[in-house]
Amino acid sequence: MIKGKRIKFAPIERKHIDNFLKWFNDPEITQYVTMYKPMTRDMEEEWFDSLKHKENAIYFSILLLDQEEPEKIVGNCAIQDINSKNRACSCGITIGEKEYQNKGLGTEAMEMLVEYGFNTLNMNRIELSVYEFNIRAYKSYQKVGFVEEGRKRQARYHNGKYYDEIIMAILREDWESKKTN
């Protein structure tokens, strides 16, 4: 189990599927992710069952460390597309419980995920993408140390308008120098 100041990572469990269904069928949440189709329980259970076969991905539930609600799930995160030869991967997080959004938990989760990627998985590069209208996430990723590397112009259609998809990454050397400052 990986612990931060206010949250911890735990393996995703079947009991979390109800939370995932709630989050990933909510347009306020899905506007920031690649999903756009409604999720059924069967689809989510099939995805959960497929995790045991994914050799190049690691998924976590994000739980509160709060003593009053020690198993309260507030989000999930993943390191995916792990390329051992190049020591590179991608990552992503979702804080699905709206009452816990905009409280710094996403930044804390990303810091923990990056540390896991560099210290446990021995990655050299971790990347992600974010839509330009997701300003809160963009600023959070910058705070962690991610830098913008490029844009896929008009790659996301949302509410009648096209938006850029921003590619961001952090290198081990960037992260290590940020830790010492």
N, C-alpha and C positions, 0 to 999 in steps of 0.2 A: 504494500500500500504506500502510495506517495502522498505526503502531507505537506500542505502549505500553512499559511497563517490562519486562514478562515475556511479553507476547503481541503478536500482530499480526493485523490483519484482511486477508484475501485474498478474491478472488472465489470463490464456490462453484464447484467443478469436478465433472465427472462422476465422477472418481476418488473423491470423498468420499461417494458414494452408499452404499457398504458401511458406512461409519461411521454414516450417518443411519439405515440399516435396523437396525443393532444398537441404537442409542439409542432409536429410536421404536417398537421392538417390545419394549422393556424396561419393565415396569410401574413399576419404581422411578423411571424418567425420566418416563414419560407421565402419572403421577399429577399432575404439575405443569403439564401443557399441556392444550389442548383435545382432543387426539387420544385416541381410545379404541379405534379399529379397528386390527387388525393391518395393517401396511404390507407390500406385496409389492414386489419389484424393479420390476415394471411400473408400479405406482402411483408409486413414487419417481422413476423415470425420466420419467414423464409430467409430474410436478410440476416436475422439473428443466427439461424442455423448455419448459414454460409460462413460465419466468422471463423469457425474452427478450421476451415480450409484456406484461410487467407494467410499466407506466409509472409507477405510484405506489408502488413498493416497491423496496427495495435490500437484498440479502442478502449476508452475509459468512460465510466460515468463520473460526473462531478458531484460530490456530496458535500454538504455542510459539515463543518467540525463542531457546530453548535451542540452543546450538551442537551438542550431541550429537544432538538430534532436531529439526533445523530445520523440517521439514515435518510435525511431529506435530500432527494436528488434535485439538482437545480439545472443540470445541463449534461452535455457529453462532449467528448473531444477525441481526436484521432491523430496518429501519425501514419501516413499512407505512402504508397509508392516508394517503399524503402528500396534503395539501390545500394547494395553493400559494396560493389566495386567502386562506385563514385562517391560513396559515403554521403548520399543526398536523399532527401525525402520531402514530402509535402505534409502539411498539417492543417487542422481546422478545429474550431471550437464553436459550440452553441450554448448560450445560457438561455434555456427554454422557459424557465419560470420567470414571468414578467416582473414580479415583485422584487426579483434579485438582479434585474438588469440595471445598468448604469450605476453600479455600486462598487466597481473595480474588481469584481470576481472574474470577469473575462480576462482582464489583464493579468491577474494572479494565475489563472489557469494557463494562459499562454506562456507566462514565465516558467511555470512548472513543466509544461510540455516541452519547451525549448531546452530546459536543463536536462530533462530525461533524454531528449534526442541527442544532445552532445555528450553527456556523462555516462549514460547507460548504453545507448545504441552506437556511440562513437561516430556520429554523423559529423560532417564538415559543413554541410549546407542544408538549411531548412527553408522551404518556400511555402507561400500561400497566395491565394488570390482573393481580392475583395472588390465589390462593386463600388463605383465612385460615389454613389448616394449613401453608402454606409459609412458616414463620416466618423461616427463613434468608434467603430471597429478600426478604421484606418488610423486614427489617433492612438488607439490602444496598442496597435501593432508597432507604430513608431516608438512609443514609450518603451516597449520591450526591446527594441533595437533593430527591427526590420526596416529595410530601406526599399524605396520604390525602384524597381529595375526596368519596368516597361508597362505598356498598356496594350490591351486588345481593344481597339477602338470599336465602339458601338456593339459590343459583344453581348449585352444583356438588354432584353426588352422588358420594361416594367412600367405599368400604368400608362401605356400609350406613348412611351418615349424610349429611345435607345440610350444606354449608358456604357461607359468604358469599364472593362474589367482590369483592375490594377494588379500587376504581378509584383510581389514583395518577397524579399529573402533576408535571412540573417546568416552570416558565416560564423564559424567557431571563433575565429580571431576577433571579429566584431564583438561577439558576446563576451569573450574573455577580457577584452579591453574595457568594455562597459562595466563589468563586475569589479575591476580594480579601480575605477574612477568613482 
